[in-house]
Amino acid sequence: MTQGGDGTRSPGRSAHSATQLRRAVLSSYLGSVIEYYDFLLYATASAVVFSEVFFANLDPLVGTIASLGTFTTGYLARPLGGVIFGHFGDRLGRKQMLVITMTMMGVASTLIGLLPTPGQVGAWAPVLLVLLRVVQGIAVGGEWGGAVLMSAEHAKTRRGLWASFTNAGAPSGMVLSTVMLTLTNALTTEEEFLAWGWRVPFLLSVVLLAVGLFVRMKVTETPVFATAEQQTTARAAKTGKAGGAEKPPFVQVLRNHPRNLALAVGVGFSAFVAQGTLTTYLIAYAVGEGFARQTVLNALTVSSVGAIAGIIGFSALSDRVGRRPVVLSGAVTMAVLGFVLFPLVDTGSAVLLTVAVVLGQSVVHPAMYGPLAALYTEMFGTRARYTGASLGYQMAGLGAGVAPPVFAAASAVGTVLTSTLIAVCCVLTVVCILITKESHRNDLAHEPDDGGRGRARTSPESV
């Protein structure tokens, strides 16, 4: 028997081991790297390639909007993935769902690398592109919540730190995807890159999939879920009601945690708007302003490396001072930075372009984004946590999908409008994080507070 976060003895924690925690964190990190390598590879490609490959017959501005629009469909599909895999993850366990989501993403990305061009199959090419993007969205929608829970529910202390490795997988995947695009871009001519070079990074997804599945299969189910499952079985035996009589996790979230779900969306929305701006729209904007594709990819790679350290660092800080102060400071700073980004790019200086992207993605965005992994985990009960955390995260994630095409359409008015929209989204986060209750000392074995619906148990000890 080991001690839970609130100082009580939690029987499920006796099965916990340092080895399983390390495996869970590594599995979650690698899974996130693979998922986001594939998902963000598409984001980068939509900004610098797809408008010329799949939408070359359109006006350049319209082609860019159309290309970024296909990028958005993946984000629109993510809440659906969160609901589907969250339901079965809360009923059957986290591990099984994560194997499925990883396989879906790897297969979809490999097929994107094999897609025929409009010159070969006509309008079917962009249609198939959108369909595969939807599959990607469903897969990543189910992956994030399960991966975060695998780390957070295995951790006995420093939940923010361990859960953050899943979020750190996003910039790690971005680094990997941009490096691969950079290499293929450098090793091919412009014509070769547009003809087949961009396909190589997508085809390599099958290799990453094999590695990720090998690691993931060695992780056991989380002790928090195993304990909840035992308690559910015991109650069913005592009352004579089958476990299936429980309300579906989605219904439990809406009934028991509606306030926390709404706050989760509001808290994370601006972080995703910033992410979509920094990793997709700002890149497309810079290319449109005359920067070489390679220069832009280099800036994105440098900033993504910094983001890995930033996410882990700010998440570890949130274990000490709380989730709210860290996210709050990030949102306020991003509201100001939004008015600086585009003027820096407009200077035409590669150095200032890099400064703009690094400031946003390596310093400010991690403060907003890193603590979300632990925060969302702490906002929902165990039997609906996969669904609640996934749904809150993926609904907030719509901001990253909507922002690039909206900003591209608003570019005719000017970048001041874009910066103002970013600031407005940050204000929404500030309001929501001020309303959200601090949770970094909560015990995951107990129902969280949701405006009086449940009582959070906290530990007097430092995390």
C-alpha positions in Angstrom: 0.0 0.0 0.0 1.3 3.5 -0.9 0.1 6.9 0.0 -2.2 8.9 -2.3 -2.0 12.6 -3.0 -4.3 13.4 -0.2 -2.4 11.4 2.4 -4.8 8.4 2.4 -3.9 4.9 1.5 -4.8 4.0 -2.1 -4.9 0.2 -2.7 -4.4 0.6 -6.5 -1.1 2.4 -5.9 0.5 -0.8 -4.5 0.9 -2.0 -8.1 2.7 1.2 -9.1 6.4 1.0 -9.8 9.1 3.4 -11.0 9.7 1.2 -14.0 6.1 1.4 -15.1 6.1 5.2 -14.6 9.2 5.5 -16.8 7.6 3.3 -19.4 4.3 5.2 -19.2 6.1 8.5 -19.7 8.2 7.2 -22.5 5.3 5.6 -24.2 3.2 8.8 -23.9 6.0 11.0 -25.1 6.8 8.8 -28.1 3.1 8.4 -28.9 2.7 12.1 -28.9 5.8 12.6 -31.0 4.5 10.2 -33.6 1.0 11.6 -33.6 2.1 15.2 -33.8 4.9 14.4 -36.3 2.2 13.2 -38.6 -0.4 15.8 -37.7 2.0 18.8 -37.8 3.8 17.5 -40.8 0.5 18.0 -42.5 0.3 21.5 -41.0 3.7 22.6 -42.4 3.0 20.9 -45.7 -0.4 22.7 -46.0 1.4 26.0 -45.5 4.3 25.5 -47.9 3.4 22.7 -50.3 -0.3 21.7 -50.7 -1.5 24.9 -52.1 0.9 24.3 -55.1 0.3 20.6 -55.4 -3.4 20.1 -54.8 -4.8 23.6 -55.4 -2.5 25.0 -58.1 -5.4 25.9 -60.4 -6.8 28.4 -57.9 -5.8 32.1 -57.3 -2.7 32.1 -54.9 -4.6 33.6 -52.0 -7.6 31.3 -52.5 -5.3 28.3 -52.9 -3.6 29.2 -49.6 -7.0 29.5 -47.8 -8.2 26.2 -49.4 -5.0 24.4 -48.3 -5.2 25.7 -44.7 -8.9 24.8 -44.8 -8.0 21.1 -45.3 -5.7 21.5 -42.4 -8.6 22.8 -40.3 -10.7 19.6 -41.0 -8.3 17.6 -38.9 -9.0 19.9 -35.9 -12.8 19.7 -36.5 -12.5 15.9 -36.3 -10.5 15.9 -33.1 -13.4 16.3 -30.6 -15.1 13.3 -32.3 -12.0 11.3 -31.7 -12.0 12.5 -28.1 -15.6 11.4 -27.5 -15.2 8.0 -29.3 -11.9 6.9 -27.7 -12.7 8.6 -24.4 -15.9 6.5 -24.1 -14.1 3.2 -24.6 -11.0 4.4 -22.7 -13.1 5.2 -19.6 -14.9 1.9 -19.9 -12.2 -0.5 -21.1 -9.0 1.1 -20.1 -6.4 3.6 -21.5 -3.9 1.3 -23.0 -6.1 -0.5 -25.6 -7.3 2.8 -27.1 -3.8 4.2 -27.4 -2.7 1.2 -29.5 -5.6 1.9 -31.9 -5.1 5.6 -32.1 -1.4 5.3 -32.9 -2.1 2.7 -35.6 -4.7 4.9 -37.2 -2.4 7.9 -37.4 0.5 6.0 -38.8 -1.6 4.4 -41.5 -3.4 7.6 -42.5 -0.1 9.5 -42.8 1.5 6.8 -44.9 -1.4 6.9 -47.2 -1.1 10.7 -47.6 2.4 10.1 -48.8 0.9 7.8 -51.5 -1.9 10.1 -52.6 -2.3 10.6 -56.4 -2.2 14.2 -57.7 -5.1 16.1 -59.3 -3.4 15.6 -62.6 -3.9 11.8 -62.1 -7.3 11.5 -60.5 -8.8 15.0 -60.8 -11.0 16.3 -57.9 -10.6 13.0 -56.0 -7.1 14.0 -55.0 -8.1 16.9 -52.6 -11.2 14.8 -51.5 -9.0 11.9 -50.4 -6.6 14.4 -48.8 -9.5 15.7 -46.7 -10.7 12.2 -45.7 -7.3 11.2 -44.6 -6.9 14.4 -42.6 -10.2 13.6 -40.9 -8.8 10.2 -39.9 -5.7 11.9 -38.6 -7.9 14.3 -36.5 -9.9 11.4 -35.0 -6.7 9.6 -34.1 -5.0 12.5 -32.5 -8.3 13.4 -30.7 -8.2 10.1 -29.0 -4.4 9.9 -28.5 -3.8 13.0 -26.4 -6.2 12.3 -23.5 -5.1 8.6 -23.1 -1.4 9.5 -23.3 -1.7 12.2 -20.7 -3.6 9.9 -18.4 -1.1 7.1 -18.7 1.6 9.4 -17.3 -0.6 11.4 -14.8 -2.3 8.4 -13.4 0.9 6.4 -12.9 2.6 9.4 -11.2 2.6 9.7 -7.4 4.1 13.2 -7.3 5.1 15.9 -9.7 2.1 15.2 -11.9 2.6 18.3 -14.0 6.1 17.4 -14.9 5.4 13.8 -15.9 2.2 14.6 -17.8 4.0 17.5 -19.6 6.1 15.0 -21.7 2.9 14.3 -23.7 2.6 18.0 -24.5 6.3 18.2 -25.2 5.8 15.5 -27.8 4.0 18.1 -30.0 7.0 20.4 -30.5 9.2 17.3 -30.7 7.0 16.0 -33.5 7.2 19.5 -35.1 11.0 19.4 -35.0 11.1 15.9 -36.5 8.6 16.9 -39.2 10.3 20.2 -40.2 13.7 18.5 -40.2 12.5 15.9 -42.6 10.9 18.5 -44.8 14.0 20.6 -44.6 16.2 17.7 -45.6 14.0 16.7 -48.5 13.7 20.3 -49.6 17.5 20.7 -49.4 18.2 17.5 -51.3 15.8 18.1 -54.1 15.1 20.8 -56.7 12.0 22.9 -56.4 10.3 20.7 -59.1 11.4 17.5 -57.4 10.3 18.6 -54.0 6.8 19.5 -55.2 6.6 16.4 -57.4 7.7 13.7 -54.8 10.1 15.1 -52.2 7.3 16.2 -49.8 6.0 12.6 -49.8 9.1 11.1 -48.1 8.4 12.4 -44.6 4.9 11.0 -44.7 6.0 7.6 -45.9 8.5 7.4 -43.0 5.5 7.3 -40.6 5.3 3.6 -40.9 8.8 3.3 -39.3 7.8 5.5 -36.4 4.7 3.5 -35.9 6.6 0.3 -35.5 8.9 1.8 -32.8 6.0 3.4 -31.0 3.9 0.3 -30.8 6.8 -1.7 -29.5 7.2 0.6 -26.5 3.5 1.1 -25.9 2.8 -2.6 -25.6 5.1 -2.9 -22.6 3.0 -0.4 -20.5 0.4 -1.7 -18.0 -2.9 -0.1 -17.3 -2.8 2.8 -14.9 -3.3 2.0 -11.2 -5.9 4.8 -10.8 -8.1 3.3 -13.5 -7.5 -0.2 -12.2 -8.7 0.8 -8.7 -11.8 2.5 -10.1 -12.5 -0.6 -12.2 -12.3 -2.8 -9.1 -14.6 -0.4 -7.1 -17.1 -0.4 -10.0 -17.1 -4.2 -10.1 -17.5 -4.4 -6.3 -20.5 -2.1 -6.4 -22.0 -4.0 -9.2 -21.7 -7.3 -7.2 -23.1 -5.7 -4.1 -26.1 -4.0 -5.8 -26.7 -6.7 -8.4 -26.4 -4.1 -11.2 -24.1 -4.7 -14.1 -21.2 -2.4 -14.7 -22.8 -1.4 -17.9 -25.6 0.3 -16.0 -23.3 3.3 -15.4 -24.1 6.4 -17.4 -21.9 6.7 -20.5 -18.8 8.8 -19.8 -19.9 11.6 -22.1 -23.2 11.9 -20.1 -21.2 11.8 -16.8 -19.1 14.7 -18.1 -22.1 16.8 -19.1 -24.0 16.0 -15.9 -21.2 16.1 -13.3 -18.6 18.4 -14.8 -20.3 20.9 -17.2 -18.6 23.9 -15.6 -15.2 22.3 -15.7 -15.7 21.3 -19.3 -16.6 24.8 -20.3 -13.7 26.2 -18.4 -11.3 23.7 -20.0 -12.3 24.9 -23.4 -11.9 28.6 -22.5 -8.6 28.1 -20.7 -7.0 26.3 -23.6 -8.5 28.1 -26.5 -6.0 30.9 -26.8 -3.1 28.5 -26.4 -4.3 26.7 -29.6 -5.0 29.9 -31.4 -1.4 30.9 -30.7 -0.2 27.5 -31.7 -2.0 27.7 -35.1 -0.7 31.2 -35.6 3.0 30.3 -34.8 3.3 27.0 -36.5 1.1 27.5 -39.5 -0.3 30.9 -40.3 2.8 32.9 -39.5 4.8 30.5 -41.6 2.5 30.9 -44.6 2.5 34.7 -44.0 6.3 34.8 -44.0 6.6 32.8 -47.2 4.0 35.1 -48.8 6.2 38.1 -47.7 9.1 36.8 -49.7 11.1 34.7 -47.2 12.7 31.5 -48.6 10.9 28.3 -47.6 14.1 27.0 -46.0 14.6 30.1 -43.9 11.1 29.8 -42.5 11.5 26.1 -41.8 14.8 26.8 -40.0 13.1 29.3 -37.7 10.3 26.9 -37.0 12.8 24.1 -36.1 14.8 26.3 -33.8 11.7 27.5 -32.0 10.3 24.0 -31.7 13.5 22.8 -29.9 13.1 25.6 -27.4 9.5 24.8 -26.9 10.3 21.3 -25.7 12.3 22.7 -22.8 9.8 25.5 -22.2 6.8 23.1 -21.9 8.6 20.8 -19.5 10.0 23.7 -17.5 6.8 25.6 -17.1 4.9 22.4 -16.3 7.4 21.6 -13.5 6.9 25.1 -12.2 3.2 24.6 -12.1 3.8 21.7 -9.7 5.3 24.3 -7.3 3.3 27.4 -7.7 0.1 26.0 -9.2 -1.4 25.7 -12.7 -3.3 29.0 -12.7 -0.4 31.5 -12.2 1.7 29.9 -15.0 -1.2 29.8 -17.6 -2.3 33.3 -16.6 1.1 34.8 -17.1 1.4 33.1 -20.5 -1.9 34.4 -21.7 -1.3 38.0 -20.7 2.1 38.0 -22.4 0.8 36.4 -25.6 -1.9 39.1 -25.8 0.9 41.7 -26.0 3.2 39.6 -28.2 0.5 39.2 -30.8 1.0 42.9 -31.8 4.7 42.4 -32.2 4.9 39.2 -34.2 3.9 40.6 -37.6 5.9 43.8 -37.5 9.0 41.7 -36.9 8.2 39.6 -39.9 7.5 42.6 -42.0 11.0 43.9 -41.5 12.2 41.2 -44.0 15.0 40.2 -41.6 15.6 36.5 -41.2 17.0 37.2 -37.7 13.9 39.1 -36.6 11.7 36.4 -38.1 13.5 33.8 -36.0 13.2 36.1 -32.9 9.5 36.4 -33.4 8.9 32.7 -33.8 11.2 31.8 -30.9 9.6 34.3 -28.5 6.2 33.0 -29.3 6.8 29.2 -29.5 9.7 28.7 -27.2 8.9 31.1 -24.3 5.3 32.4 -24.2 3.2 29.6 -25.7 4.8 26.9 -23.4 3.5 28.7 -20.3 0.0 28.7 -21.7 0.2 25.1 -23.1 2.4 23.0 -20.9 0.3 22.9 -17.6 -2.8 22.0 -19.6 -1.9 18.3 -19.5 -2.1 18.0 -15.7 -4.8 20.7 -15.3 -7.3 18.9 -17.6 -6.5 15.6 -15.9 -7.4 17.1 -12.6 -10.7 18.6 -13.7 -12.6 15.3 -14.2 -13.3 12.1 -12.3 -11.6 8.8 -13.1 -14.6 7.1 -14.8 -15.1 10.0 -17.2 -11.6 11.5 -17.2 -10.5 10.2 -20.6 -13.7 11.6 -22.2 -13.7 14.9 -20.2 -10.0 15.7 -20.7 -10.0 14.7 -24.3 -13.2 16.7 -25.1 -12.1 19.8 -23.3 -8.6 19.7 -25.0 -9.9 18.9 -28.5 -12.7 21.5 -28.4 -10.1 24.1 -27.3 -7.9 22.7 -30.0 -10.4 24.0 -32.6 -8.7 27.3 -32.1 -5.5 26.0 -33.8 -7.5 24.7 -36.7 -9.7 27.8 -37.2 -7.1 30.5 -36.7 -5.0 30.0 -39.8 -7.8 30.2 -42.5 -9.6 33.0 -40.6 -6.4 35.0 -40.3 -5.6 34.3 -44.0 -9.0 35.6 -44.9 -8.6 38.7 -42.6 -5.2 39.5 -44.2 -6.8 41.8 -46.7 -7.8 44.1 -43.7 -4.3 44.0 -42.1 -2.3 42.3 -39.4 -3.6 44.6 -36.7 -7.0 42.8 -36.9 -5.2 39.5 -36.6 -3.3 40.7 -33.5 -6.5 42.0 -32.0 -8.2 38.7 -32.5 -5.3 36.9 -30.8 -5.6 39.3 -27.8 -9.3 38.8 -27.5 -8.8 35.0 -27.3 -6.1 35.6 -24.6 -8.6 37.7 -22.6 -11.0 34.7 -22.7 -8.3 32.5 -21.3 -7.5 35.0 -18.5 -11.2 35.2 -17.4 -11.6 31.4 -17.5 -8.3 30.6 -15.6 -9.3 33.1 -12.9 -12.6 31.3 -12.4 -10.9 27.8 -12.5 -10.1 26.4 -9.1 -6.4 25.5 -8.4 -5.9 21.7 -8.6 -2.2 20.9 -8.5 -2.6 19.3 -5.1 -5.7 17.3 -5.9 -5.8 13.5 -5.5 -6.9 11.9 -8.8 -8.7 9.1 -6.9 -11.4 11.7 -5.8 -14.0 13.5 -7.7 -12.9 17.1 -8.5 -14.7 20.2 -7.6 -17.1 21.5 -10.2 -18.9 24.5 -8.7 -20.2 22.5 -5.7 -21.0 19.3 -7.6 -18.0 17.5 -6.1 -15.4 18.0 -3.5 -11.7 18.0 -4.4 -9.4 16.3 -2.0 -6.0 18.0 -1.5 -2.8 17.1 0.1 -1.1 19.3 2.6 2.2 18.1 1.3 4.2 19.9 -1.4 4.0 18.2 -4.8 
